[in-house]
Amino acid sequence: MALRSGSSVIVAAPTGTGKTLIAEKLLADVLTKEKGVIYTSPIKALSNQKYRDFGALFGRDKVGLITGDLSINERAPVLVMTTEIFRNWCFAQPDELQNISHVIFDEMHYLDDPDRGTVWEESIIFAPLHLRLLGLSATIPNIYEIAAWIKEVRHDEVKVIVEKKRAVPLKTNWIGHHGNILTAAEAQAEIKAQSDARKERYREEKKNE
């Protein structure tokens, strides 16, 4: 609803809770309006995967891919590219973005990356103001600060969606001395047994000196 109302949206939710479905729904909605969407990702491998996924979902003629290595169907209404490519377009080819209504930033927590975070910052700052943003990440610790910053630099309403419940609960196991999988209690027992054995060997060695 927030995206349809014209707001930008940032979503922080664990893996498996439907972030990709939000992006796919946005793509489907925009395609019905004969507008375009850019989907950015931090790495080429993920861009390639999304190109294949969206092509299977919407049709290969509707999806293009632009990375440093490839340029496929670059006039398609759905364009998948690395974030660096999008940033470069904002600087050098802003006219190419006139018919684009939304840009999706996958793995938006890269904003906090000390080496590459400036790419995301510049992409957000210099993206044409008519574009609405959808940011996706499994975790963004300072999500409300980022939303406030985007609102300040783009004069854009930004909605924040946070989901903390995991669809697939995390379970911690340990690898034992012989490569077997242990529960925490079993691991503690094995560590204690090994420690006791070492102490006993030490005492025996002292006796024999």
N, C-alpha and C positions, 0 to 999 in steps of 0.2 A: 504493500500500500504506500509506503514512504517513497519508493522509487517511482511509482505511478503518479504521485502527487508532485513530483519535480524536485524532491530533495536528494541530496547525496546521502549515501549510507555506508557505514563501516560495520562489518560483522566480525566478531571474534567468537569462534566456536571450535570445540575439539574436532579432530578428524572423525569423519563418519556421521556428522550431525546435519549434513545437508547444505553446506556452503555452495557446493557445485550446483545443486538444484536451483539455488537462488540465481546464480549466474545464468543457468540455462533458461530459466523462466524469463529473465530480463531479455536475453537474446531473442526468444520467441516473441515477446511483446513488441520489441523494437522492429523486428522484421515485418510484422503486420502493418507497421506505419511507414514502411519503405524508407527507414532511416538506417544508419550504420552503427556498429558497436566495435570498439577495439578492446581486445582482451590481452593484457600484458602479463608476462611472467618473468621471474628473475633469471631463468636459465633456458638455453636452447632446447634441451631435452624435454623440459616441461612444455615449452611452446609447441614442439613437434607432436607431443602426446595430445595436447588440447586440439590441435589442428585435426588430428585423426578422429578424436572423439566428437567434435562439433560437426565435422564432415559427415560422419555416420549418422548423426542426429538430425541435421538440417539439410544435408545434401552437399556434395563436394562443390557444386557451382556457387553455393552461398558462402563459402568459407575460404579465406586466403591466409597465407603464412608469410611473414617477413622477418627474417633474422639476418645476422651477419653473413650467413652462408647461403640462404635460400630466399627466393622471392617467387611465390606461387599465387596466382590469381589475386593480385594486389588491388583490384577494383571490386572485390567481393564486399558485400555489406557487413560481413563478420570478418574482422582481421585479427589474427593472432600474431603477436610480436613480442620481442623482449622489451623490457622497460626502457633500456637504452635507446632502442629504435624509436619508441614513442617520444621520448625526450627530444631526440634529434628532430623529429617531425615538428614538434612544437616550436623549435627554433628556426628551422630551415624551410619547412613545408606546411605552414599553418593553413594554407588554402585547402590542403588535402583533408582537413578535418571539418570542413563546413557542413557536410551532411552526416557527420557523426554526432549522435546524441549522448552516448555514454562511453566512458572508459572504465574498464574493470582492472583493478590492481590485485592480482593474486599474490599471496605471501607478502602482505602489506607491512608486516613487521620489519621488513628490510629498511624501512625508514630509519630504524635505530642502528643500522649497520654502520660501523665507523668508516668502512672503506667505500661502500656503495650507496649509503643512505642519501647522499646528495642527488643521486639520479632520481630517486623518488620525490625528493623535495622539489627539485627543478621541474619535474613532470607535473606536479600538482600546481606549483606557482604559475608556470607558463602555459599550461593547457588553456585553450580558449575558454572564456567564461561561460559560454553556452553549454559546455559539456558538464554532465552530471557524473559523479564518481561513485563507484562501488568498490570498497576495499574489503578484501577477504584475508583472514588469517586464523590460524589455530589459537594464537595468543598474541595480544598486544597489551603489555602491562600498563602503558600510559594512554589507553585508547581515548579517554575523555579529553586529555590534553591535546591529542592529535586532532580530534574533532573540532575543538575550539580554535586551534590554529588554522585548520582548513576554512572554517567559517570566517576567520579574520582576513585571510589572504585572498579568499575567493568571493567573499560576501555571499556565501551560499549556505542554505539551511542544511545541517548535517545531522542525521539520525544515527544513534549508536545502538547496536544490537549485540548483547553479550549472552552467550549460553555456556554455562560451566559444567553441566552434566554431560558425562561421556556416554556415547552410544555403546561403546565397547570398553568396559571397565579395565583399568590397568591391573595386571597381576605380576607381582615380583617373585621370581624364583632365583635360586642360586645354582651355580655349577660346582659340583663336588670335586674332590681331589682326583677321582677316577673318571671325570667327565659326565657323571650322572647328575640329573636335575633334582634339586632339593628344595623343600620349603624353607622358610626362614628358621623355623624351630629345628629342622633337621640340620641345617647349615651351622647353627650355633652349637648343636651337639657334636657335629664333626670337628668343628674348630676346637672345642673344649677337649675332645678326645686326642686330637693331634698335639695340643698344648701339653696335656697331661703326659703323653708319651715322650715328648721332648724333655720334660722335666725329669721323668724317670730315667731316661738315658743319661742325662746330665749327672744325676745322683750316682748312678752306677759307675760312670767314668771317674767321678771324684773318689769313690771307694777304692778304685783300682790304681789310683796314682801312688 
